[in-house]
Amino acid sequence: MTAPPSPRELLACLLAERLHDGETMIVGGASQVPMAAGLLAQHRHAPDLTLLTGSGAVNPRPRALPPSGGDHEYVRTAEAYFTMEDVFDDTERGRYDVAIFGGIQVDAFGNFNLTRIGAPGEPPKLRGPGFVNAGIATGAGRFMLLVEHHSPRILVERVDFASGAGAHRPDGSAYPEGRRGGGPDHLVSPLACLRIGRAGRFEVASLHPGVDPAELREKTGFELDVPDDPPRAELPDAETVALLRGAVDPTGELRR
């Protein structure tokens, strides 16, 4: 009998569901879960998904999921390679269909902060990993956000620094017209899947099995309309979990 998915395995499966055949996807630094999602989608329903890493690997087949997208294991097992110059050039040309980002803060409009927490002009309370290619959030056809901890310190009403652009600016005003994308289409967390609604703010797409609506309200730092009986995400079936553990993550990195 296949054991139920771990929290990180569930996140990978939920992201994989939202990847489509024929897309070109790029992942960045702390990328175990997004990489697993891309590999799972290729094995399961999107064989013509092209998976790129920030380290320059095309369609890698790692023997284990490294903690960093810059790990040589991805390059060593790749079909082909590309350079950082290619990354910036392809960003400006709009050649990436989908990207997945994280953040030390994410606000109600989908702006995400990878840079610093603290007031401008003051020493930062926390430094983030930074963001090498800020244009990709507006140059990609769409992007998704992943947060592995759902708390009001991460999901905030207004980010201290917008490293990547959401559907609206942190103050709620509009970004310039004409950009590709337009903010995240989904945010996936250990509690729920959120989507950008008509007002440009996150709304509930689904709660994970067993999550109480009150817990989601309590742990979200911005106002979020959570129905008392919201839609529920389905757990991945045993075949999908077995595929994830066998072909994508045989060493169990997502279960640690």
C-alpha positions as CSV (number, residue, x, y, z in Angstrom):
1,M,0.0,0.0,0.0
2,T,1.4,3.4,-1.0
3,A,1.8,5.8,1.9
4,P,0.0,9.2,1.6
5,P,2.0,12.0,0.2
6,S,4.2,14.1,2.5
7,P,3.5,17.9,2.6
8,R,6.2,18.7,0.1
9,E,5.1,15.8,-2.2
10,L,1.6,17.2,-2.2
11,L,2.9,20.6,-3.2
12,A,4.9,19.1,-6.1
13,C,1.8,17.2,-7.3
14,L,-0.4,20.3,-7.1
15,L,2.1,22.3,-9.1
16,A,2.5,19.5,-11.6
17,E,-1.2,19.5,-12.3
18,R,-0.9,23.1,-13.4
19,L,1.8,22.5,-16.0
20,H,0.8,21.9,-19.6
21,D,2.3,19.9,-22.4
22,G,4.3,22.0,-24.9
23,E,5.2,24.7,-22.3
24,T,8.7,25.9,-21.6
25,M,9.2,26.1,-17.9
26,I,12.2,27.6,-15.9
27,V,13.0,27.0,-12.3
28,G,15.5,29.0,-10.1
29,G,17.6,28.5,-7.0
30,A,15.8,26.7,-4.1
31,S,14.0,24.5,-6.5
32,Q,13.5,20.9,-5.2
33,V,9.7,21.1,-5.2
34,P,9.3,23.0,-8.5
35,M,11.8,20.7,-10.2
36,A,9.9,17.7,-8.9
37,A,6.7,19.2,-10.3
38,G,8.2,19.7,-13.7
39,L,9.7,16.2,-13.8
40,L,6.5,14.7,-12.6
41,A,4.5,16.5,-15.3
42,Q,6.9,15.3,-18.0
43,H,6.5,11.7,-16.8
44,R,2.8,11.9,-16.2
45,H,0.9,14.1,-18.7
46,A,3.2,16.6,-20.4
47,P,6.0,14.7,-22.2
48,D,6.7,17.8,-24.4
49,L,7.1,20.2,-21.5
50,T,10.6,21.7,-21.7
51,L,12.2,22.0,-18.3
52,L,15.0,24.5,-17.8
53,T,17.1,25.4,-14.7
54,G,18.8,28.6,-13.9
55,S,22.1,26.7,-14.0
56,G,21.7,26.2,-17.8
57,A,20.3,22.6,-17.9
58,V,17.7,21.5,-20.4
59,N,15.5,18.6,-19.4
60,P,17.8,17.1,-16.7
61,R,17.3,13.6,-15.3
62,P,18.9,13.9,-11.8
63,R,19.5,10.7,-9.8
64,A,18.4,12.7,-6.7
65,L,16.9,16.2,-6.3
66,P,19.6,18.6,-5.3
67,P,18.7,21.4,-2.9
68,S,19.8,24.0,-5.5
69,G,18.9,24.6,-9.1
70,G,22.5,25.5,-9.7
71,D,23.8,22.0,-8.7
72,H,26.1,20.4,-11.2
73,E,23.9,17.2,-11.1
74,Y,21.3,19.0,-13.3
75,V,23.9,20.0,-15.9
76,R,25.6,16.6,-15.8
77,T,22.3,14.8,-16.7
78,A,20.9,17.4,-19.1
79,E,19.9,17.0,-22.8
80,A,21.6,20.3,-23.6
81,Y,23.0,23.5,-22.0
82,F,22.5,27.2,-22.2
83,T,24.2,30.3,-20.7
84,M,23.1,33.0,-18.4
85,E,23.2,35.4,-21.3
86,D,20.6,33.1,-23.0
87,V,18.4,33.3,-19.9
88,F,18.3,37.1,-20.0
89,D,17.9,37.2,-23.8
90,D,15.1,34.6,-23.7
91,T,13.4,36.5,-20.9
92,E,13.3,39.7,-22.9
93,R,12.0,37.8,-26.0
94,G,9.2,36.2,-23.9
95,R,10.3,32.7,-24.6
96,Y,9.4,31.3,-21.2
97,D,5.8,30.1,-20.8
98,V,5.8,29.4,-17.1
99,A,8.0,30.0,-14.0
100,I,7.7,29.1,-10.4
101,F,8.9,31.4,-7.6
102,G,9.0,31.5,-3.9
103,G,9.4,34.5,-1.5
104,I,10.2,35.6,2.0
105,Q,7.0,37.7,1.7
106,V,4.0,37.5,-0.7
107,D,1.2,40.0,-0.6
108,A,-2.4,40.0,-1.5
109,F,-1.8,41.0,-5.1
110,G,0.9,38.4,-5.7
111,N,3.9,40.6,-5.5
112,F,6.8,38.6,-4.0
113,N,9.8,39.6,-2.0
114,L,13.1,37.8,-2.3
115,T,15.3,40.7,-1.3
116,R,14.8,42.1,2.3
117,I,12.4,42.6,5.1
118,G,12.5,46.0,6.8
119,A,11.7,49.7,6.2
120,P,13.5,51.5,3.3
121,G,16.6,53.2,4.5
122,E,16.9,51.1,7.6
123,P,19.1,48.0,8.2
124,P,17.2,45.0,7.0
125,K,15.7,42.7,9.6
126,L,16.1,39.8,7.2
127,R,18.0,39.5,3.9
128,G,16.6,37.2,1.2
129,P,18.4,35.3,-1.4
130,G,17.9,38.1,-4.0
131,F,16.5,37.8,-7.5
132,V,19.0,37.6,-10.4
133,N,16.5,38.1,-13.2
134,A,13.7,40.4,-12.1
135,G,12.4,40.7,-15.6
136,I,11.2,37.1,-15.8
137,A,8.2,37.8,-13.5
138,T,6.8,40.1,-16.2
139,G,8.4,38.4,-19.3
140,A,7.1,34.9,-18.7
141,G,3.7,34.0,-20.0
142,R,2.6,33.1,-16.5
143,F,4.0,32.2,-13.2
144,M,3.1,30.4,-10.0
145,L,4.1,31.1,-6.4
146,L,5.2,28.4,-3.9
147,V,5.4,29.0,-0.2
148,E,6.4,26.0,1.9
149,H,5.3,27.7,5.2
150,H,1.9,29.4,5.4
151,S,2.1,32.1,8.0
152,P,1.1,35.8,8.4
153,R,4.8,36.7,8.4
154,I,5.1,35.4,4.8
155,L,1.6,36.1,3.4
156,V,1.4,39.8,4.2
157,E,-0.9,42.6,3.2
158,R,2.0,44.6,1.7
159,V,5.5,43.4,0.9
160,D,8.4,45.4,2.1
161,F,10.2,45.1,-1.2
162,A,8.6,43.9,-4.5
163,S,11.3,41.8,-6.1
164,G,8.7,40.4,-8.6
165,A,5.5,42.0,-9.8
166,G,2.0,40.8,-9.0
167,A,-1.3,41.6,-10.5
168,H,-1.2,45.1,-9.0
169,R,1.5,47.1,-7.2
170,P,1.8,46.6,-3.4
171,D,-0.3,49.8,-2.8
172,G,-3.1,48.4,-5.1
173,S,-2.4,50.7,-8.1
174,A,-2.0,49.3,-11.6
175,Y,1.2,48.3,-13.2
176,P,1.9,49.7,-16.7
177,E,-0.1,48.1,-19.5
178,G,1.4,45.9,-22.2
179,R,3.5,43.6,-20.0
180,R,3.3,39.8,-20.7
181,G,1.8,37.7,-17.9
182,G,0.2,40.0,-15.4
183,G,0.9,38.4,-12.0
184,P,0.7,34.9,-10.7
185,D,-2.1,32.6,-11.7
186,H,-1.8,30.5,-8.6
187,L,-0.1,30.3,-5.2
188,V,0.3,26.9,-3.7
189,S,1.0,26.5,0.1
190,P,0.8,23.7,2.7
191,L,-2.8,24.8,3.4
192,A,-4.4,25.9,0.2
193,C,-4.3,26.8,-3.5
194,L,-5.0,30.5,-4.1
195,R,-5.7,32.3,-7.4
196,I,-5.9,35.9,-8.5
197,G,-9.5,37.0,-8.7
198,R,-11.2,39.7,-10.7
199,A,-10.2,42.4,-8.2
200,G,-6.5,41.5,-8.7
201,R,-6.3,39.9,-5.2
202,F,-5.9,36.4,-4.1
203,E,-9.0,34.3,-3.5
204,V,-9.4,30.7,-2.5
205,A,-9.2,28.1,-5.3
206,S,-9.2,25.1,-2.9
207,L,-8.2,24.0,0.5
208,H,-6.2,20.9,1.1
209,P,-7.9,17.9,2.7
210,G,-8.2,18.3,6.5
211,V,-7.5,22.1,6.6
212,D,-10.0,24.1,8.6
213,P,-11.2,27.4,6.9
214,A,-10.5,29.1,10.2
215,E,-6.9,28.0,10.2
216,L,-6.4,29.5,6.7
217,R,-7.9,32.8,7.8
218,E,-5.8,32.9,10.9
219,K,-2.5,32.1,9.2
220,T,-3.0,34.5,6.2
221,G,-1.7,38.0,6.9
222,F,-4.0,39.7,4.4
223,E,-7.8,39.8,4.2
224,L,-8.9,36.6,2.4
225,D,-12.5,35.6,1.9
226,V,-12.6,32.0,2.9
227,P,-16.0,30.2,2.4
228,D,-17.1,28.1,5.3
229,D,-17.5,25.2,2.8
230,P,-14.7,25.8,0.3
231,P,-13.7,23.6,-2.6
232,R,-11.2,20.9,-1.6
233,A,-8.2,19.7,-3.5
234,E,-8.0,16.0,-4.2
235,L,-5.0,14.1,-2.9
236,P,-2.9,12.6,-5.7
237,D,-3.8,9.0,-6.5
238,A,-1.5,6.1,-5.6
239,E,-0.2,5.8,-9.1
240,T,0.9,9.5,-9.2
241,V,2.6,9.2,-5.8
242,A,4.4,6.0,-6.8
243,L,5.6,7.7,-10.1
244,L,6.8,10.7,-8.0
245,R,8.8,8.4,-5.7
246,G,10.1,6.1,-8.3
247,A,11.0,8.2,-11.3
248,V,11.4,11.7,-9.9
249,D,12.5,11.5,-6.2
250,P,13.8,7.9,-5.6
251,T,16.0,9.1,-2.7
252,G,13.0,10.6,-0.8
253,E,14.2,14.2,-0.7
254,L,10.6,15.5,-0.5
255,R,9.9,13.3,2.5
256,R,12.7,14.5,4.7
